[in-house]
């Protein structure tokens, strides 16, 4: 059966420089200064950067050392995740005043399906504006929003007028918007895929749309079908309030590089202990254990093993990770080790989405 576009009213709300903004809100002395959350140690990594810091090229996931070189006046602030979670819950309550269909992606962003909202407001654009105003007035932070008929387009739109702005892409403009969009702006197309598409002559959505599904599947495997659909505005994924957790992980960046596998095992034992605690707290277990190794040259390697049973105990985790560590020789010094558990024993019921055409007049 041919899949058709299901028109919904979706808002993607994305907080502006969330962690950094919370720190500036709680400490007015930081307002207007270039600050980063995390990354203060010699080998630390930046968790978030204020817009003042971003002007110097400072970005999240950047090493603190590089960030300091880009901006010598940079102020480093220790993360306070309990505070960020507290603020996130306040924002979530505002969302729930408009709809129960709220799908959090992280502490600082979420999808809202307001096709039938609690306020009875037919304009998704006005609802998004009202939500952003309430977040500022009641919480003290600024947010940006994207509004469209699918999660995919709404996610892209929320980034267009950042910070403290919003962008609406009504259904009748979606196809043209996607055709004119640079391929690197497509949500889910990372740096590696972007370069691969460039080599295939794909620079804009219109170039992607010109390729057949067979061509895209040949070059991008299962993702080919996804790319074929999204550039045609077909993305019927529903907003799911109860998103099933897919993994539980723990990792640590070391103050000095590790060169001995014996020292690595000592660190992995502590990481396994932390991961066990998180698994018990989350009340889940899993079958697939993955060892993450980041070397001193920042190259990352993962090694995985799937067991025939669910586990969450430290002893089994450590035994499996030990096997993965010795699977092949570690050829370089190591700056980070991590362990994750996937293939969790969460059996969330999947909503069946029937391909239907919604015959409604939408006011965006």
C-alpha positions in Angstrom: 0.0 0.0 0.0 1.3 3.4 -0.9 2.2 5.5 2.1 0.7 8.9 2.3 1.4 12.0 4.4 -0.5 12.3 7.6 -0.9 15.9 8.6 -0.6 16.6 12.2 0.3 19.8 14.2 3.7 19.1 15.7 5.8 21.6 17.8 9.4 20.9 18.5 10.5 23.0 21.5 14.3 23.4 22.0 15.7 25.4 24.9 18.4 27.9 24.1 21.8 26.9 25.5 19.9 25.2 28.3 22.6 24.2 30.8 24.5 27.5 30.4 21.3 29.6 30.5 20.3 27.9 33.8 23.7 28.8 35.3 23.4 32.5 34.1 19.9 32.6 35.5 21.0 31.3 38.9 24.1 33.5 39.0 23.4 36.9 37.4 27.2 37.7 37.5 27.6 35.2 34.6 25.1 37.1 32.4 26.8 38.4 29.2 30.0 36.4 29.9 31.2 33.5 27.7 30.7 30.4 29.9 30.7 26.7 29.4 29.3 24.0 31.6 31.9 21.2 32.2 35.3 20.9 30.6 37.2 22.7 33.4 39.8 20.0 34.0 42.8 19.4 31.7 41.0 16.6 30.0 37.4 17.7 30.5 34.8 18.0 27.7 32.4 20.9 27.3 28.8 19.9 28.0 27.2 23.2 26.9 28.3 26.7 25.8 26.6 30.0 26.2 25.9 32.0 23.0 28.6 34.5 24.2 31.1 31.5 24.1 29.8 30.2 20.8 30.8 33.5 19.1 34.4 32.3 19.6 33.7 28.9 18.1 33.3 27.1 21.4 30.9 24.2 21.1 29.6 21.3 23.1 31.7 18.0 23.0 34.8 20.1 22.5 37.7 19.6 24.8 38.1 22.2 27.6 41.6 22.8 26.5 40.7 23.8 23.0 37.8 25.9 24.2 40.1 27.8 26.5 42.5 28.4 23.5 39.6 29.8 21.4 38.4 32.0 24.3 40.9 32.8 27.1 38.2 34.7 29.0 36.0 31.6 29.1 34.3 30.9 32.5 34.0 27.2 33.4 31.1 26.2 35.5 30.6 22.8 37.2 27.5 20.9 35.9 24.5 20.6 38.2 22.3 18.0 36.6 19.8 17.8 39.5 19.1 21.5 38.9 18.7 21.0 35.2 16.3 18.2 35.8 14.3 20.3 38.2 14.0 23.1 35.6 13.2 20.6 32.9 10.3 19.3 35.0 8.9 22.8 35.4 9.0 23.2 31.6 7.3 19.8 31.1 4.4 20.9 33.3 3.8 23.9 30.9 3.8 21.5 27.9 1.2 19.3 29.7 -1.2 22.3 30.0 -1.6 22.1 26.2 -1.4 18.3 25.4 -0.7 15.0 27.0 1.2 14.0 23.8 4.6 15.2 24.9 7.7 13.2 23.8 10.9 14.4 25.6 14.1 13.9 23.7 16.3 15.1 26.5 16.1 17.6 29.4 16.1 20.5 27.0 13.9 19.5 24.0 10.6 17.8 23.3 8.0 17.1 20.7 4.3 18.2 21.3 1.4 17.0 19.2 -1.2 19.7 19.5 -3.5 18.6 16.7 -6.2 18.4 19.3 -4.9 20.6 22.2 -6.4 21.3 25.6 -6.7 25.1 24.8 -8.8 24.5 21.7 -6.5 26.9 19.8 -6.5 26.1 16.1 -3.2 27.9 15.4 -0.1 25.8 16.2 2.0 28.9 15.6 0.2 30.8 18.3 0.3 27.9 20.7 4.1 27.7 20.2 4.4 31.4 20.8 2.3 31.2 24.0 4.4 28.2 25.3 7.6 30.1 24.7 6.3 33.2 26.5 5.2 31.1 29.5 8.6 29.4 29.7 10.2 32.8 29.9 7.7 34.4 32.3 7.4 31.4 34.6 10.8 29.8 34.5 13.0 32.6 33.3 14.6 30.9 30.3 14.2 31.4 26.5 13.2 28.7 24.0 13.0 28.3 20.3 10.4 26.3 18.4 9.7 24.6 15.1 6.1 24.0 13.9 5.0 21.7 11.0 3.0 18.6 10.1 5.7 16.1 11.1 8.4 15.6 13.8 11.1 15.6 11.2 10.3 19.0 9.7 9.5 20.6 13.1 12.9 19.5 14.4 14.7 21.2 11.5 12.5 24.3 11.7 13.3 24.9 15.4 16.9 25.6 14.5 16.2 28.2 11.9 15.5 31.2 14.1 17.5 30.3 17.1 17.9 31.7 19.7 14.6 32.9 21.1 12.6 32.4 17.8 10.3 30.1 16.0 9.6 29.0 12.5 6.5 27.5 11.0 6.5 25.3 7.9 2.9 24.8 6.9 1.9 21.6 5.0 1.7 23.2 1.6 5.2 24.6 1.9 6.9 21.4 3.2 8.0 20.0 -0.1 9.5 23.2 -1.4 11.2 23.8 2.0 12.9 20.3 1.8 13.9 20.7 -1.8 15.8 23.9 -1.0 17.3 22.7 2.2 21.1 22.0 2.2 21.6 18.3 2.7 23.7 18.8 5.9 20.7 20.5 7.5 18.6 17.3 7.2 18.1 15.9 10.7 19.8 12.6 10.9 22.4 13.3 8.2 25.7 13.5 10.0 29.1 14.7 8.8 30.2 11.3 7.3 26.9 10.8 5.4 27.0 14.4 4.2 30.4 13.9 2.6 29.2 10.7 1.0 26.2 12.5 -0.4 28.4 15.3 -1.8 30.5 12.7 -3.7 27.2 11.4 -5.2 26.2 14.9 -6.3 23.7 15.4 -3.6 24.0 18.9 -2.1 20.3 20.0 -1.6 17.0 18.3 -0.9 16.1 18.6 -4.6 19.2 16.5 -5.5 18.2 13.9 -3.0 14.7 13.8 -4.4 16.0 13.2 -7.9 17.5 9.9 -6.9 15.5 6.7 -7.1 14.8 4.6 -4.0 16.9 1.8 -5.6 19.9 4.1 -5.9 19.6 5.4 -2.4 19.2 1.9 -0.9 22.2 0.7 -2.9 24.4 3.5 -1.4 22.9 3.9 2.0 21.4 0.4 2.7 18.3 0.6 5.0 18.7 4.4 5.4 18.1 4.8 1.7 14.4 4.2 2.1 14.3 6.7 4.9 16.0 9.4 2.8 13.7 8.6 -0.1 10.6 9.3 2.1 11.6 12.2 4.2 12.6 14.4 1.2 9.0 13.8 0.0 7.6 14.9 3.3 6.7 11.4 4.4 7.5 11.0 8.1 4.4 9.7 9.9 6.1 8.9 13.2 3.8 9.7 16.1 4.6 11.7 19.2 5.1 9.0 21.8 4.8 10.2 25.5 6.3 7.0 26.9 9.5 6.6 24.9 11.1 3.2 25.7 14.6 3.6 27.0 17.0 1.9 24.6 20.3 1.8 26.6 21.9 2.3 29.9 25.5 3.4 30.0 28.4 4.7 32.1 31.8 6.0 31.1 34.7 7.9 32.4 37.4 10.2 30.9 40.7 9.8 32.7 43.1 12.6 33.9 46.0 10.7 32.5 46.0 8.3 29.5 46.0 4.6 30.4 48.7 2.5 28.8 48.2 -0.8 30.7 45.3 -3.2 30.3 45.6 -4.0 34.0 44.9 -0.3 34.8 42.0 -0.4 32.3 40.5 -3.3 34.1 40.7 -1.5 37.4 38.8 1.4 35.9 36.3 -0.9 34.2 35.5 -2.5 37.5 34.4 0.9 38.9 32.5 1.7 35.7 30.7 -1.7 36.0 29.7 -0.9 39.5 28.2 2.4 38.5 26.4 0.8 35.5 25.0 -1.9 37.8 23.6 0.9 40.1 22.0 2.6 37.1 20.5 -0.6 35.8 18.9 -1.4 39.2 17.7 2.1 39.6 16.1 2.0 36.1 14.7 -1.5 36.8 15.9 -2.9 33.6 18.5 -5.5 32.3 19.9 -6.2 28.9 21.5 -8.8 26.7 24.0 -6.7 24.7 27.1 -5.3 26.4 29.3 -2.8 24.5 32.8 -1.7 25.5 33.7 1.8 24.3 37.3 2.8 24.0 38.5 6.3 23.1 42.2 6.6 22.4 44.5 9.5 23.0 44.2 10.5 19.3 40.4 10.8 19.9 39.6 7.7 17.7 36.8 5.7 19.2 36.3 1.9 19.0 33.4 -0.2 20.2 33.3 -4.0 20.9 30.0 -5.8 21.6 28.7 -9.1 22.7 25.1 -10.3 23.0 24.4 -12.9 25.7 21.5 -15.5 25.6 20.0 -14.0 28.8 19.3 -10.6 30.5 21.9 -9.4 32.9 22.5 -6.3 35.2 24.9 -7.6 37.8 28.4 -6.1 38.1 30.1 -9.5 38.1 28.6 -10.6 34.7 29.1 -7.2 33.2 32.8 -7.1 34.2 33.4 -10.7 33.0 31.9 -9.8 29.6 33.8 -6.5 29.4 37.0 -8.2 30.3 36.5 -10.7 27.4 35.9 -7.7 25.1 38.9 -5.9 26.2 41.2 -8.8 25.5 39.4 -9.5 22.2 42.2 -7.7 20.4 45.3 -5.8 21.6 44.9 -2.2 22.6 47.5 -0.5 20.4 47.4 3.1 21.8 47.0 4.8 25.1 43.4 5.3 26.2 41.7 8.5 27.5 38.1 7.2 28.0 36.4 3.9 28.7 32.7 3.2 28.8 30.2 0.4 29.1 26.7 0.3 27.8 23.9 -2.2 27.9 21.3 -2.4 25.1 18.7 -4.9 24.0 16.8 -4.2 27.2 13.9 -6.1 28.6 11.4 -3.4 27.9 8.4 -4.5 25.9 6.7 -1.3 25.0 3.6 -1.8 23.0 4.0 -0.2 19.6 1.1 1.9 18.3 0.0 0.8 14.9 -0.1 3.6 12.4 -2.5 3.1 9.6 -1.8 5.0 6.4 -4.7 7.4 6.3 -5.3 10.8 4.8 -6.5 13.3 7.4 -9.0 15.6 5.7 -8.7 18.7 8.0 -8.0 22.3 7.3 -5.0 23.2 9.4 -4.3 26.7 10.5 -0.6 27.0 11.2 
